[in-house]
Amino acid sequence: MEATVLIPAYNEEATIRQVVQVAKGAGFPVVVADDGSRDSTAAEAARAGAEVVRLPENRGKGGAIAQGLTRVETPFVLLLDADLLGLRPEHLLSLLAPVIEGKAEMTVGVFQGGRLSTDLAMRLTPFLSGQRALRTQDLRQVPGLEGARYDLELLLTRHAKRQGWRVRYLPLPGVSQVMKEEKRGFLPGFLHRLRMYWEIARYYLRALV
């Protein structure tokens, strides 16, 4: 197989196994970068057949991906979030095909027809999607990757623009993800979301200076 699925995960024991199983069912090797989880995320991922890289403490999404990349040996990589719902093998194949065929340097998957809340968020900010395919070497060369947290997707999007990459946004019919308010409870999830938006806004402000 020409591509590896790389999944950064933090406290995603409820959904990680299903995401890994879909990727394995599509024929891809899977690396899960467990970003200092305090639950059974690593164990669930391993049971589903993933190679698990465990970070001793939470370093953020970029740090987890950078660590996971040390185990990727294929020329292409598929990035997936660990909390996806409705994912099917054909979604992964459709994301990967334009990159392998040389029609794009990066593809970005956009939720469509899954859940109203996630569909709306993705319609407003498709560039924040974590579902992407690109060349492994291109991902390794993204400046600032290891230190990125909630701003990872913005970092990738801006890097692609600077490099003149061809980026294709592709629909992922029926796919959605678990909302933070559902995972953590309404108030903790809402506060977590505010922190995420603040980090994204701070990234924008830094880019403008």
Secondary structure by P-SEA (a helix, b strand, c coil): ccbbbbbbbccccccaaaaaaaaaaabbbbbbbccccccaaaaaaaaaccbbbbbcccccaaaaaaaaaaaccccbbbbbbcccccccaaaaaaaacccccccccbbbbbbccccaaaaaaaaacccccccccccaaaaaacccccccccaaaaaaaaaaaaaccbbbbbbbccbbbbcccccccaaaaaaaaaaaaaaaaaaaaaaac
